[in-house]
Amino acid sequence: VQLVESGGGLVEPGGSLRLSCLASGFTFSTYTMTWYRQAPGKERERVAAITSNGDNTHYVDSVKGRFTISRDNAKNTVYLQMNSLKPEDTAVYYCRGPAFAPWGQGTQVTVSS
């Protein structure tokens, strides 16, 4: 069971990034997938979630209208499109599936001029 996040980087305020999370070792298409983030000195925060078939999504208020979660069940991949990035979005971003799946290594997103 593995989750591998990618796509992070350094971007200026107002910029965009697209994160990807490739899952393996479980039946991806049957699980809700969630993106979390953890900024330095802060607790891990749930950012966005998408149901198994992609019909329903949920976002924390601070990213509504800027971030979009999506998934491709044929590719066992969940995405997080992040637009209009702000410095307060700086964090390590993780994806999460079933409870038995270990946390991945995350991908660092830094928003700075």
C-alpha positions in Angstrom: 0.0 0.0 0.0 1.6 3.3 -1.1 0.7 6.9 -1.7 3.2 9.0 -3.7 2.6 12.7 -3.9 4.3 15.0 -6.5 4.0 18.3 -8.2 5.0 20.7 -5.4 7.4 23.5 -5.8 8.1 27.2 -5.3 5.6 29.6 -6.8 4.9 33.3 -6.6 1.7 34.6 -5.0 -1.1 34.3 -7.4 0.5 31.4 -9.2 -0.8 27.9 -9.7 0.4 24.3 -9.1 -1.2 20.9 -9.8 -0.4 18.2 -7.3 -0.8 14.5 -8.0 -1.0 11.5 -5.8 -0.5 8.0 -7.2 -2.0 5.2 -5.2 -1.2 1.5 -5.2 -1.9 -1.6 -3.2 -5.6 -1.0 -2.6 -8.7 -0.7 -4.7 -8.4 3.0 -5.3 -11.8 3.4 -7.0 -13.7 2.4 -3.9 -12.3 5.0 -1.5 -12.8 8.6 -0.7 -9.5 10.4 -1.2 -8.4 13.4 0.8 -5.7 16.1 0.6 -4.1 17.4 3.8 -1.5 19.9 4.5 0.8 20.8 7.3 2.5 24.1 7.7 5.6 24.6 9.9 4.5 24.7 13.6 0.9 24.0 12.8 -1.3 20.9 13.0 -2.2 18.9 9.9 -5.2 20.4 8.1 -7.8 18.6 5.9 -7.9 20.6 2.7 -10.2 18.8 0.2 -11.9 15.5 -0.3 -13.5 13.6 -3.1 -15.8 10.6 -3.0 -14.9 7.3 -4.7 -16.8 8.1 -7.9 -15.9 11.8 -7.9 -19.5 12.9 -7.5 -19.0 14.9 -4.3 -16.2 17.1 -3.2 -15.5 19.1 0.0 -13.2 21.9 0.7 -12.0 23.8 3.8 -13.2 27.4 3.6 -9.8 28.9 3.1 -9.3 27.2 -0.3 -12.9 27.3 -1.7 -13.0 28.8 -5.1 -9.2 28.5 -5.5 -8.5 24.7 -5.3 -10.1 21.9 -7.2 -9.8 18.2 -6.3 -10.3 15.6 -9.0 -9.5 12.0 -9.6 -8.8 9.5 -12.4 -9.8 6.0 -11.2 -8.3 4.4 -14.3 -4.9 5.9 -13.3 -5.3 5.4 -9.5 -4.5 9.1 -9.2 -6.0 12.0 -7.3 -5.2 15.6 -8.2 -5.3 19.0 -6.5 -5.3 22.0 -8.8 -4.3 25.0 -6.8 -4.9 28.5 -8.3 -4.4 32.0 -6.9 -1.9 30.7 -4.4 -1.2 32.7 -1.2 1.8 32.6 1.1 -0.5 31.0 3.7 -0.9 28.0 1.4 2.8 27.1 2.1 2.9 23.6 3.6 3.7 20.0 2.9 0.7 18.5 1.1 -0.3 14.9 1.7 -2.9 12.7 0.2 -4.8 10.1 2.2 -7.0 7.2 1.4 -8.1 4.3 3.5 -7.0 4.4 7.2 -4.7 1.4 6.7 -2.6 3.2 4.1 0.5 4.8 5.5 1.1 8.5 5.1 3.3 9.3 2.0 6.3 11.6 2.1 4.2 14.6 1.0 5.2 17.3 -1.5 6.4 20.7 -0.4 4.5 23.8 -1.7 6.1 27.1 -1.1 4.4 30.4 -2.1 6.7 33.3 -1.9 7.9 36.2 -3.9 
